[in-house]
């Protein structure tokens, strides 16, 4: 899912003075929000309890008070945080969409489960699942979670329940960190012989994608991930209830392991410690490097994240490249026919599906959901509809809307439709008014002035907000959506207008409470939180990624330096800086000219204005802030040739993004 989305809690503040607000300042759900959420109960088959039966099926053991800490004592996982969600997801409060509440209850079910003979899953120890396949002489592990700490805890729990077995192989189904980042938590418990003979199997392109994702845009993605994953929200009925995909990411210690086997072609068959595995490459669907696989002896299909019990993202709100819905749908159809004999499906998230007919129906509806969004978006696009118009009109047909597994708990029809439009047409709708608009703050000031000033806008907005409380659910939601747009103009025109911020925060509360999508809820409620309490005091901590960064090609870091170069500071300057990595026996020449930074591999004797000789670990420590100017100037592990002033001047031209910039205010 992400590599550098390292999100930290910011400052805390007390509640605002509005009536009915809780300790974090979140206002009470309005009457119209309650109506809107109760209306959902008639739109979905809530009496169908199959998912709850399947999510609990095969339970061997669980730790009801599961708490996991980092080495420094900071808590990163606590299942008791979600005790406010009732066991069967039937007692939804007015502040949570009942469909999302149901999904949150399902994602609360955790423990060690038997999927079928010789196949187990550990669920609810992290955002993703870890699967265990019994082999001839031990275990094959699939997707060892996000963090060292959660993977270690899950692995030891499995050993406690199933008996200690040697690990013969580890599979990374795809290149998102919640499926490989905890691998060191497994390796630390293996013997030297096990590690020496361990097979690590991954899709082709895994190393490149796993280590480079978000390197270029990491600070921006990390900041937005704070919103998507509700990092600053309390775990309660007016705050964070989950991600839809799981309870949430574990922000522990991330690692990686080098694959011994790379799968590059669909149809590849491997025998791993006596277990036959048939692979399907699905790179370019949910992840840029991904495979699914089939276990013919067990008639079990691992769908990785090609399919799961929610509609996934064609565009991820934290920021990512848009995914091709047409290709995604085609991969699902290929899996459906290629592995048609499967009697059990298990995936990287959520719970399994049993029964050939049930699996086929599951895959057909997953396939057609992505195809429908793609085809109908393009149809409307070709008739001249804009992204907003398509997102407003497009709804799944009744045949695709009769079950829960393809609903918008993570991705949504609305923002996925926009993603399809963007994939083909980009940001421009063709309307000349949108060709070169003013920046948000400039246009907001003009809008507010033309509407008679912030006072008049706020007066009307308060009237509409009060009226919305007594409207029908749909009418009230439409009013809240309009007020969000209107009040955002006031705040971007007058960032210190506290009345506008308080009112917009209340609007965001209502929109969050009504959202079926967990990321939408988290965005709205985090927006409300930051309007009340401000942006976080602390941004990303890249030191948590040190082990992953140590496995990242150094050329990627130079690419990231290029996008951090402050063009104004670099204007008129021409420099050549050489980095020689003594442990890698590699040299790179950086050339600064025309306020652009280029890099290329070079010979060690290539002349430069300044040369820095160091190891890759020291280079990474400089980048993540573990080593600073003192080490740069005086460490015995760093050697210079040429001008130190040029080198220090070069580093001074690079931005140091903190990942805490404003989003809901200018």
N, C-alpha and C positions, 0 to 999 in steps of 0.2 A: 503494500500500500504506500509507504513513504520511507525515505532514508533520513533526511535532515529535518523532519518536522519535530524538533525537540522543543517542547512547550513547557514553560514554567509558570507557576502561579505568581500573580503580581500582588500589589498591595491590597489590603482589606480596608473596608470603610464601613461605617454604620449605615443604617437604613435611612432613606429619605423620610420626609415628614408626612407623606401622603397616607391617608387613611387606608387601612387594610394591607399595608405593605409588610413583608416579612423581614427577617434580619438582614437579608441581602438587598432589600429595597424592592423586590418584585411585588407588583400590585396584585390584588385579587382578580380572579377571572370575572369578566363581566357577564351579565345575563345572556347577552347574545353569543358570547363564547361558549357558555354552557349549552345553549340551544344548538349551536353548530356541532359541538362534540357529541351531544346526544343523538343528533341526526345521523351521525356516522354509524350508529348501532343498527340502523335500518338498512344501511347500504352494503354491509358485509355479513357473511354467514357466521356470526359469532357463536352460534350453537354448535358449530363443528369443532370438536375437541381433539381431532386426530393429531394435530401438531403437538399437543401436550402429551399425548400418549407416546408418540414417537420420540419426543425430546427426553422422556424419562425411561424409555425402553432400554433394557439391558444394564441398568444402573448396578454397578458392583459396590461402589463406596463413594462417599463424599465427605469433605471437611466443611461442616456448616459454618465454621468461624474462620474461614481461610483468610489469613493476612500475610502478605509478603513484603519484606523490607529490603531496601538496598543496603550495601555494605556500610554506608554512612548513617544508617538508621532511619532514613527517610522512607516512609510508607509508599509503596507503589501499587499495591493491590489489596482490596479489602471487600470481600463479598458482603459483609454486614452493612456496608454503605447503602445497599439496595433493599434493605429489609422493609422499607416503606412500600415496596411494590408487592401487592398480594400474590400469593402462590399461583393462582389460576388466572390472573390477569382480568378478573371480572369486576373489580371494584374501582374502576377508573374515576379519578377526581375530575372536576370540570377544568382543571388546569393542564390536562394531558389528553390529547386525542386518543380515544379508546382503542383504535387500531394500533397506534404506537405503544400504548400501555400494554396491550396483549403481547406484542413483540418483545417488549422489555421484560415481561414476565417469563417468556420462553427463554430469553437469553440469560435469565437468572439461574436456570437449571444447570448445575455444574457437577463435575465429578469424573470418575472413571467408568466408562461404559463398554460393554461387550456389543460389538456391532454384528458379528457373526463368528463362527468358529475360527479362531486364530487371528482375529482382527478386533482391535480395541481403539477407543478414542478417549482422550482427556479433553474435556470441554470446560470453559469457564475459568481457566487459569490465566487468561490473556484475551486479547481481541480474537485470536484465531484458535483453531484446534490443533492438537498434536495427535497423530494416529500412530498405532503400534501394530506392526504385522509380524506374526510369528514366522520365523524361517527355520531351516533345518537345524541350526545350532545356536540360535539366538533371536534377536529382534532386528527389524528394519523400522526406523523411525521416519515419519513423514511430517515435515514442517515443524521444526523445533521452536515455535513461538517467537516472540519479539525480543525478550530480554533474558540475559543470563539468569537473573534471579527467578523469574517465573518458570522458565524451562527446567531449572534445577529442581524447584519444588515439585513440579508436575512429574518429572522423571522419577524422583525418589518416592513419590506417592504411588506411582505405578509399580515400582519394584516392591514396595511394601505389600501391595495387594496381590500381585501376580507372581512374585518371586524374582530373585535377581537373575538376569540373563545378560550375556554379552551382547553388545550392539555391533552388528555386522555391516550395517549401511545406514546412511541418512539421506533422505530425498528432500531437496528444495523444489517444490512444485513451481515456484515463480519468484520473481526478483524483487518483491516488496518485503520490507524489513520484518513485518509481522510473521513471516514464514521462514526466516533464516536467522534473525538477529539474536536468538537465544541459544545458538548452537554451542557456544562455549560453556553454557550451563550444563550441557550433556557431556561434552568432552572432558570436563574437569572430574567427572565420576568414572571415566573409563581407564582401564589399565593401559600401560605402555604398549602391550601387545595388541590390545583392541585398537588403539589409535593408529598403530603402524599398519594394520591390515584393514582399516575402515574404508569402505567405499562411500564416496560422497557424490551423489548423482543429481544433476541439475540440467535445465534446458540450455541449449546453445545460446550464447550471449548473456548468460546469467551474470558472470563476473563484471562485465562492462556495465550492465544496467543496474545491478545491485549496488555498485560502488559509486556510480556517477549520477544516479537519479537525484535531482534537486541540487547538485553541486553549483550549477550556474545560478538558479533562482531560489536557492535554499532559504535565505533570510525572509524573502517575501512569502514563500510557501509556509514556512514555520510560523510566521505571524498569523496567517490566515487559518492555519491548523488549530490555533488557539480557539478560534471561533467554531470551526467545524466539529471539534471534539470537546467543546464546552469545558476547557481546562480550568477556567476560573469560576465555574458555576458550582453551587452547593449541590449535593446529591439529595434532592427532595422533590416533592410534588410540583414545585414551581421552578425547579432547576433542571439539572441533568438527570436523565433516566437511562441513557445509553446512546449507542451510535446506530442502532438498527442492525448493523452487521455483527455486533457483539456488545459487551458492556463497555469496552473502551480499550485504547492502547495502553500498554504498561511502559512507563517512562523510567526504565531501569538502565542497565549497562548493555550496550549493543555490540554484537560481534559478527564474525563471518568465518567461514572455512573454505578453503580452496577445493573445488570439485575435482574428483578423480575421473569421473565419467560425464561427458556432455552428450545429451541427446539432441539430435538436429533434424531428424526426419520422422514424420508420421509413419507408423508401421514398424518402427524399431522395436525389437524384442530383446530383453535382457533377462538372464537368469541370475538372480541375486541370492546367494546362499540357499539355493534350491527352490526359490520362488520365481515363477515366470511372471514377467511384467511386459505388457504391450503398451506402447506409448503413442499419444497423439499430440502433435505440436499445435498449440493455440496461441502462439506469440502474436501480439497485436490485438488481443481481445482485452481482458482486464489488466494484463501486464505486458510489457514489451518483450519479455522472455518468460514463457510459461508452457508447461505441458500438463496433460491429464494422463491417467494410465488405468489399465484394466488388469485384474488378477483373475485369469481364466479358471484356475483351480477353485477359487472361492466365488466365482461369478460376481465379483465386486468391482464397481466402477468408481474410481476417485475422480471427481469432477474439478478438483482444485478450486479455483475461483471463477471458472467459466460459468458456473451456475451456483446459485445459493438461494436461501429462502427470503429473498427480497429482490426488487429491481435494483440493478447495480448502476454505477455512474458511467455514462458516456463522456461526461465532463465532471471532474472532481472539484468541489467548491473550494478546496484549499489551493487549487491550481495544479494543472497537469495538461499534457497534450491531449487533444480530443481523440476519442477512440472511434473506430469505424463500426457502426451498428450493423451494417450489412455483412461485414466479415465475421463479426461476433455471432450473428444469427447462423451463418453458414457453418461455423465451427460446432455449434450446438447440434445442428442437424447431422453433421458428420459423426459426432460422438454417439448420437442416438442410433444411427444405423450401424456404425462400426462395432459398438459394444451392446448390440441389441439383446444379447443373452444375459445381461446383468440382472441379478435378482436383488442386489442391494447397491444403492448409491451412497457414498459418503464424500464429504467435501472439506475444504479448508476452513469453513465457517458453518455454524448452525448444526443441525441434527440430520441423521440419515433418512433415506426413503427406502422402504422395503417393498418387494413385489414387482415383478416385471411390468405388469400393466400400469402400476402407479408410477414407476420410473419413466415409462414412455410418455405418459400423460404430462408428468412434470417437465420433461425435456421439450415436448411439443409446445407447451405453453410458454416456457422460457424462450424458446426459439422464436415463436411468433410475436412475443412482446417486443423484442428488439427489432424484428422485421417490420412490425406495424408502425412503431415510432419512426423508423427510418423512412418507410415508403410513404406514409401519410404526410410526414413533414416535407418531403421532397415534392409530393403532389401539390400541397398548398403553396410551397415556395415557388413552384413553377407557375402558379396562378397569381403570383404577386404578393402573397401574404408576407408580412414581416415576422421576425422572431417572436415579438410580443403577441401578435395576433395568433400565431400558430400555437404558442404555449397556452394561450387562453382557451382556444377551441378544442385542442386535441385531448381526447379521452379514450381510454381503452374500451373496446367493444365488450358487451356483456359476457361473451364466451371467454374473454381473457380477464374478466374482473370478478369471477365467481369464487376464486380462492385467494389465499393470503400470500402465497410464496413469491408472487411477482409484483407485489405492491411496493409503493414508494417509500420504504422505510430508510433507504440509503440514497439511491438515486431517485429521481422523480420523472414522471412523464414530461412535466413542464420544462425543467432545465435540461433534460436529455434531448427534447425537441430543439431547443436553442443550440445544443451541441451539434446536432445534425446539420442545422442551418450553417453554423460556423464552419463545420468541416468542409462544406462545399463553397460557401459564399464569403466567409470571413466576417469581419465586424461591421461592414458597411451595408446598409439596407438598400442603397440606391437613391435615397432621398437626399437631395443636395443640402438640405438643412443640417444633415448629420455628417456632412463631408468634412467640415472644419469648425466644429462648435467651440465655444469658449470653454476654458477650464471651469470645473464645477463651482469653485468659489466665485469667479467673476460672473458667471451666469446667475448664480443664486442671488447675489447682491442686486442685480438688475431686476430679477423676478420679484423679489421682495419689495423693492422700491416701487415698481409698477403696480403692485397689489396694495399699495398704500402704507407700507411699512410693517415691521415685525409685529407691532401691537395689534393692528387690525387682522393680520393673518392669524395670530394666536387667539384672538377673540373668537373668530369664526371656527378655528380648529377645535377650541374647547367645546363650542356648541355642538359641532358634529360628533366629537368624541362622546359627549354625554348622550346624544341622541342614538348613537350606535349601540349603546348598551341595551336598549329596548327593541332593537330591530330583530328581524329574523336572522338566522345564522348566516345565510349567504349574503344578505344585504349588509349585515354588520361587518362581515369579513371584507367586503368590497370597500366599505367606508374606511376601515382600518388601513387597508392597502393604500388608499388615496391619501390618508393623513400621513402615512409614512413618507410618501413622496413629497407632500407639501411641507411638512415640518423639517424634513432634511434640507430643504432650500433655506429655511430660516436659520438653521444651525450653521450651514456653510456660509451664509451671509454674516451671521453674528455668532461666532463660536462660543462666546461667553454668556449667551442668553440662557440662563438657568431654567427659566420657565419653559422655554421651548424644549430643552433637553429632558426635563421631567415629564412633559407631556408625550414626547416621542418615545421615551423609555416605556411609558405605560402602553402606548400603541404597540411597540415591539413585544411587550409581554403578551398581549392578546393574540398577536399573530403567531408567536411561538407556541402558546398553549394550544392553538388550533392545528398546528402542523402535524401531518402524519409522518413526514420525513424527520428523522432525528437530526441530521445535519442542518436542515432548515430551522428546526426548533433551537438548536444550539447557536446558530448564527443570530437569530432574533434575540434570544435571551442574553447572549454575550454582548450584543449591541446595547441592550438595555442596561446591562451591568456596567459597561464602560461609559455610557452616558451619565450614570450616577456616580461612578467611582474613578473614572479616568483610565488611561492606558496603563499597562503593567509597568512596574518599576524595573523589571528585569526581563531580558529577552532570552534568546536561545543560549544554551551552553554546549558549544561544539565539543567540549572535552568528553561528553558522554559518547561521542561517536569515534573516539580515538582509534579503537581497534579496527573499525570499518575503514577509516581514513588511511590507516597504515597499509591497507590492501587496495587503495585507489591508485590508478596510474597517475604518476606525478604530472603528466601533461594536462590532466583535467584541472589540476590546481592552477596551472598557468592560464588556462582558459577562463577560470573564475577570476583571476587577477585582472584580466582584460576588461571584464564587465564591472570591476570595482574602481577602475581608473577614473579619477576626477579630471575631466577634459579641460576645465578651466585652469587647474593647477599645472597640467601638462602642456599647456599651450606654448608653442615655440621651443619646446625642449626636445633634444635628441640624445638618447642614451642607449647604450648596449650593456646589459647585465647578464652575466653567465652564472648559472647554477650547476655545480658539479657534485653529484651524489657519490660519495666515496664508497658506500656499501653496494650501490647498484652498478657502479662503473658506467654511469650515464651523465651526459652533460646536455644542458638546454640553454640556448641563447635567446634572451628576450630583447626585442628591439622596440624602442619607443620613438615614433615619429608621427607627425600630423595628429597628435593626441590620440593615437591608436597604439595598442600594445600587441605585438606579434610574438609568437614563440615557435621554435623549431629545435629538433635535436641537433646537436653539433659535436664537433670533435673537442676533446679536452684542451687542445692547444689553440682553439679559436680565440682571437683577440677580443677583448671587451673592455669597457670603461671600468668595470668592477666585476670581480669574480668572488662568488661565495661557495666555499667548499664545506659540505656537511653531509650528515646521514639523512635518510628519509625520516626516521623517527624524530630527529631534531627539527627538521623542516616542518613536520606535522605539528610538533609542539609549539613552534613559532606561530603557525597559522591559527591554532586553537587558543592561543594565549597562555599556554602552560609555561612557555619560555617567552621572555620579553626583551626589551632593549639591552638590559644588562647582559643577558646571555649572548645576544647578537654581537655585542662589542667585546665581551671578555671571556666567553666560554672556550675551554680547550677543545671542545667538539666542533668548533666553527673556525674556519681559516679564511683569510681574505687575501686577495691580490687586487691591486689597483686602488681606486679612490673610495674610501669609506664614506666620504661626504656624498658622493654620487649614489651609493647604495642606500644610505639613510634618506636622502632626498627622494629616491625612487619609492621606498616604503611609505614615505609621508604623503605621496600622491594617491595612495590607495584608500578608498573608503573603508570604514570598519563598521558595517551595518550591525545594529544591535537587535534587530528583529522586534522592536517595540513601538513602531510608528503608529500614528493614529489611523483609524479606519472610519469610525462613525462621526468623527469631527475632522475639520481640515488639518 
